[in-house]
Structure formats: structure tokens, C-alpha cells
Amino acid sequence: MYRTAAKRLFSAATHSYHGNLHRLRLRPPHSQIFIPYRCFSTSEDQPFPIPQSPVHPETPLIPDSAPSSSPSPDEDPRTRGDKYQDEKSRVLHASLTHVIKLGWTEAALIAGAKDVGLSPSIVGSLPRKEAALVEFFMDDCLQKLIDRIDSDESLKTLTPSECISKLIRIRLEMQAPYISTWPQALSIQAQPVNVPTSFKQRAMLVDEIWHAAGDTASDIDWYAKRTVLAGIYSTTEIYMLTDTSPDFRDTWTFLDARVKDAFDLKKTIQEAQHLAEAVSAGLGNTFQGFVGKVLRR
């Protein structure tokens, strides 16, 4: 859930997402709870079709005592839809275990469907099969990070830079098992049709991290901070792909250095602003306003 000015930035594009996410955040963390794909998803696919039995007027009615797999006419369509979405969530969750071997592919989705005892034909209802799998993984990781933020009291004792480094590391460690196939996931996210969802997912990620670090800015600094953090996350993510050190040790060193550089830059800008205030005492507010405008560019 957007807990800062991010809510205003994306509220129009993800109105339905926020209402469902609020309910999702209240659930107790549990490794065996499946996250309904459409409940948390930031994608904007069309609703999945609900299978309906073909109607044949010329076919005589089957007696009530005859077994039938068709939905009951009295069954609530919303209930059938929820069941259908739950099945898709189970398929996507099970498919992640096959990504390491099969990649972010339709083959992994088919294998996941078989694992949960469903027909592979259910994969055909996913408009963007590979992208749906990547987006489900991203949403699932974000929920796990949110649960960690809400439950880890030690984060409150860290400095903002330490908190940011730790949370980025926690999030990237979730990708470690899939590191061999992650370039394929990045390629899928970079496809034009998938870019809007990928952007929103990363925007939500950096907003949650900044909020956990104690940031409540709502002015121009809000945009600057999240832009910088998104850059740090992305460069560390790319660096991780080529890191061969044990347990990605070099990646975490790289991450800590980038976060330190970002906070040092902020400190330098603050010192320059203080200098401008001191000089303006002798030169007037015009100079202070001029320097302030330059520093905000």
C-alpha cells in the first residue's frame, strides 16, 4: 500500500489494486497462503474468462440425479470467478519451482498446472503468459518484503542508509535462486507491452523501502529520492547478474557503496544550502533564492 505521496501519483492508474492490497496486508504472513493473482497484481490484463457450458437448445434436459461437472445455475458467478482466480494463483505459484530449469516460459506454467492437478489448458487463459509469471513473482516478493518490514522491529534502530541497504539486499536475495534465468525476466519486463506494469511494480518497491527508512516527504524531494533509489536498485540488480563471489558478497559491497554515495551527495547539497543561507545574511535574500533554485535543478 502506498503510504506516502505515491498514493497520489498512481491512484488513478491502480485504484482497484489499492483496495485489494489493503486487505492483503492485513493477513498474517504464512508460507502456505497463496496470494490471489488478480488480488495483488499490478498488471492491467482483461479479466480471465470463466468457463461456461455450451447451450444446446435441442438437447433434452438431463435428470437431476445425473452427475454433471457443469456449474450449478444457482451458483453465484462471483463465486465461480473467485475459484477460477484461485486456480490461476496456484498454477503461477507452482510454476516458480520450474523456472530454474525451464525459464520464465509457457513450459514452466504447464508444469505448474500439472503439479496442482489442473489441466494445462488453463495456461491458455493467461493473455501474457510469461509476463504474468514474472509479474506474479514480483508481486509475491513485494508482499514478502512488506511482511518483513512490518514484523522486523530491528529496522527501526537502523540509520536510513543502513535500512535502505538492508531492505534492498533482502529483496534481491529473493531473486538469487533464479539468477541464471533472471536476464530472461528482465527482457520480458522490458517489452513495450509490459513496461507500464514493470514501472509500477518498481515504483511501489522503492516507495515501501523509503517509507520503512522513515521518509515522509511529499514535495519535490519525494520524486528525487525515489528516482535515486530506483537507480541504485537497478544497477545493483544488474551487477548481481555478473557476480561470481560467494553468496554475492561483491554485490552487497557494491550496494553499500552506492547507498553511501547517494547519502553523501545529499549531505553535500545540504551543506551548500546552509552556505547559501549564511552568505545571504550579507547579500540579501535574492542570492539565497538564486542558489536555492540552482540546487533544486
C-alpha positions in Angstrom: 0.0 0.0 0.0 1.3 3.4 -0.9 1.9 5.1 2.4 3.3 8.4 1.1 2.8 10.7 -1.8 3.0 7.6 -4.1 -0.7 7.1 -3.5 -1.4 10.4 -5.2 1.0 9.6 -8.1 -0.6 6.3 -9.1 -4.0 6.3 -7.5 -5.8 6.8 -10.8 -3.9 4.0 -12.6 -4.1 1.5 -9.8 -7.4 2.3 -8.0 -8.6 -1.3 -7.9 -5.1 -2.5 -6.9 -5.1 -0.4 -3.7 -8.4 -1.6 -2.4 -7.3 -5.2 -2.6 -3.8 -4.6 -1.4 -5.2 -3.1 1.9 -6.9 -6.4 2.6 -3.8 -8.4 1.7 -1.5 -6.5 4.0 -3.7 -7.4 7.0 -3.3 -11.2 6.5 -0.8 -12.9 8.8 2.4 -14.0 7.0 2.3 -17.7 6.1 4.4 -19.5 3.6 1.5 -21.8 2.5 -1.0 -19.0 1.8 -1.4 -18.4 -1.9 -1.7 -14.8 -3.0 -4.6 -14.5 -5.5 -3.0 -13.3 -8.7 -5.6 -10.7 -9.5 -5.9 -9.6 -5.9 -2.3 -8.2 -5.7 -1.3 -8.0 -9.3 -0.3 -4.6 -10.7 -1.0 -5.8 -14.2 -3.9 -4.5 -16.2 -5.0 -7.6 -18.1 -8.6 -8.1 -19.0 -10.5 -10.3 -16.6 -10.0 -14.0 -17.2 -12.9 -15.7 -18.9 -15.0 -18.0 -16.8 -15.6 -21.4 -18.5 -19.3 -21.8 -19.4 -21.0 -24.9 -20.6 -22.3 -24.7 -24.2 -26.0 -24.4 -24.5 -27.8 -26.7 -26.9 -31.5 -26.0 -27.1 -32.2 -29.2 -28.9 -30.6 -31.4 -26.3 -33.1 -32.8 -23.8 -32.7 -31.9 -20.1 -30.6 -34.3 -18.0 -32.4 -35.6 -14.9 -31.4 -34.0 -11.7 -30.0 -37.3 -10.4 -27.4 -37.5 -13.2 -23.9 -36.4 -12.3 -22.6 -33.2 -14.0 -19.4 -31.2 -13.9 -21.1 -28.0 -15.1 -21.6 -25.2 -12.7 -25.0 -25.1 -11.0 -27.3 -22.5 -12.4 -27.9 -21.3 -8.8 -24.1 -20.9 -8.1 -23.1 -17.3 -7.8 -21.0 -16.2 -10.8 -18.7 -14.3 -8.4 -18.0 -17.5 -6.5 -17.1 -19.3 -9.7 -14.8 -16.3 -10.7 -13.0 -16.4 -7.3 -12.5 -20.1 -7.7 -11.1 -19.6 -11.2 -8.7 -16.9 -10.0 -7.5 -19.1 -7.1 -6.7 -21.9 -9.5 -4.6 -19.5 -11.6 -2.8 -18.3 -8.5 -2.0 -21.9 -7.5 -0.7 -22.5 -11.1 1.6 -19.4 -11.0 2.9 -20.2 -7.6 3.7 -23.8 -8.5 5.3 -22.7 -11.8 8.0 -20.9 -9.9 9.6 -24.2 -8.9 10.2 -25.0 -12.6 11.6 -21.6 -13.6 15.2 -22.5 -12.7 15.1 -25.4 -15.2 12.6 -24.2 -17.8 12.9 -20.4 -17.5 10.1 -17.9 -17.5 8.3 -19.8 -20.2 4.9 -21.4 -21.0 6.5 -24.8 -20.4 7.1 -23.8 -16.7 3.4 -22.8 -16.5 2.2 -26.1 -17.9 4.4 -28.0 -15.5 3.0 -25.9 -12.6 -0.6 -26.7 -13.7 0.2 -30.4 -13.7 1.7 -30.1 -10.2 -1.5 -28.7 -8.7 -3.7 -31.3 -10.6 -5.2 -28.9 -13.1 -5.4 -29.2 -16.9 -2.6 -27.4 -18.8 -5.3 -25.8 -20.8 -5.8 -23.3 -18.0 -2.5 -21.7 -19.2 -4.3 -20.6 -22.3 -6.4 -18.2 -20.4 -3.3 -16.1 -19.5 -3.2 -13.3 -22.1 0.6 -12.6 -21.4 1.8 -16.0 -20.2 5.5 -15.3 -19.5 4.9 -11.8 -18.3 2.1 -13.0 -16.0 4.6 -15.3 -14.3 7.2 -12.6 -13.9 4.7 -10.1 -12.5 3.3 -12.7 -10.1 6.8 -13.3 -8.8 7.4 -9.5 -8.4 4.2 -9.0 -6.5 4.9 -12.0 -4.3 8.3 -10.7 -3.4 6.9 -7.3 -2.6 4.4 -8.8 -0.3 7.1 -10.8 1.5 9.2 -7.6 1.8 6.2 -5.8 3.3 5.6 -8.6 5.8 9.3 -8.3 6.8 9.1 -4.6 7.2 6.0 -4.9 9.4 7.4 -7.6 11.6 11.1 -6.7 11.9 11.5 -4.3 14.8 15.2 -4.1 14.3 14.8 -2.0 11.2 13.7 0.9 13.4 17.1 1.0 15.1 19.0 1.4 11.9 20.0 4.7 10.2 18.2 5.5 7.0 21.1 4.4 4.8 21.5 1.1 6.7 17.8 0.4 6.5 17.8 1.0 2.7 20.8 -1.2 2.1 19.4 -4.0 4.2 16.0 -3.9 2.5 17.4 -3.8 -1.0 19.6 -6.8 -0.1 16.6 -8.7 1.4 14.6 -8.1 -1.8 17.4 -9.0 -4.2 18.2 -12.2 -2.2 14.7 -13.4 -3.2 15.9 -13.4 -6.8 19.1 -15.3 -6.0 17.6 -18.8 -6.7 16.5 -17.5 -10.2 19.7 -15.7 -11.0 20.5 -17.9 -14.0 17.2 -17.1 -15.6 16.8 -13.5 -14.4 18.2 -11.9 -17.6 15.2 -13.5 -19.4 12.8 -12.0 -16.8 14.4 -8.5 -17.3 13.9 -9.0 -21.1 10.3 -9.8 -20.6 9.8 -6.8 -18.4 11.4 -4.5 -21.0 8.9 -5.5 -23.7 6.8 -2.4 -24.5 3.5 -4.0 -23.5 5.0 -4.9 -20.1 6.8 -1.7 -19.3 3.9 0.1 -17.6 3.4 -2.8 -15.1 7.1 -3.2 -14.5 7.4 0.5 -13.8 4.6 0.5 -11.3 6.0 -2.6 -9.5 9.4 -1.0 -9.1 7.8 2.3 -8.0 5.9 0.6 -5.3 9.0 -1.2 -4.2 11.2 1.9 -3.7 8.3 3.7 -2.0 8.0 0.9 0.6 11.7 1.0 1.2 11.8 4.8 1.6 8.8 4.7 4.0 10.5 1.9 6.1 13.6 4.2 6.3 11.4 6.9 7.8 10.8 9.1 4.8 7.6 11.1 4.8 8.4 13.7 2.1 5.6 14.9 -0.1 7.4 17.7 -2.0 9.9 17.7 -4.9 12.3 15.6 -2.7 9.8 12.7 -2.9 10.5 12.3 -6.7 14.2 12.8 -6.3 14.6 10.3 -3.6 12.7 7.6 -5.4 14.4 8.2 -8.6 17.8 7.9 -7.0 16.8 4.7 -5.1 15.3 3.1 -8.2 18.7 3.7 -10.0 20.6 2.1 -7.1 18.3 -0.9 -7.1 18.5 -1.4 -10.8 22.3 -1.0 -11.0 22.8 -3.4 -8.1 20.4 -5.9 -9.8 22.5 -5.8 -13.0 25.7 -6.1 -11.1 24.3 -9.2 -9.3 23.9 -11.0 -12.6 27.7 -11.0 -13.2 28.8 -11.5 -9.6 30.6 -14.8 -9.0 31.7 -14.1 -5.5 30.5 -16.4 -2.6 26.9 -15.5 -1.6 27.1 -12.4 -3.8 29.5 -10.8 -1.4 30.7 -8.3 -4.0 27.2 -7.3 -4.9 26.4 -6.3 -1.3 29.7 -4.3 -1.1 28.7 -2.6 -4.3 25.2 -1.8 -2.9 26.6 -0.3 0.3 28.9 1.9 -1.6 26.1 3.2 -3.9 23.8 4.0 -1.0 26.7 5.7 0.8 27.4 7.8 -2.3 23.8 8.8 -2.5 23.6 10.0 1.1 27.0 11.8 0.8 25.6 13.7 -2.2 22.5 14.7 -0.1 24.8 15.9 2.6 26.9 17.9 0.2 23.7 19.6 -1.2 22.6 20.4 2.4 25.9 21.9 3.2 25.7 24.1 0.1 22.3 25.2 1.1 23.5 26.2 4.6 26.3 28.1 3.0 23.8 29.9 0.8 21.8 30.9 3.9 24.9 32.2 5.6 26.1 34.2 2.7 22.5 35.6 2.1 22.7 37.2 5.5 25.1 39.7 4.0 24.0 39.7 0.4 20.2 39.5 0.8 17.5 37.0 0.0 17.9 37.4 -3.7 21.2 35.4 -3.7 19.7 32.8 -1.4 16.7 32.3 -3.7 19.0 32.0 -6.7 21.3 29.4 -5.1 18.2 27.5 -3.9 16.8 27.3 -7.4 20.1 26.1 -8.8 20.4 23.3 -6.1 16.8 22.2 -6.8 17.6 21.6 -10.5 
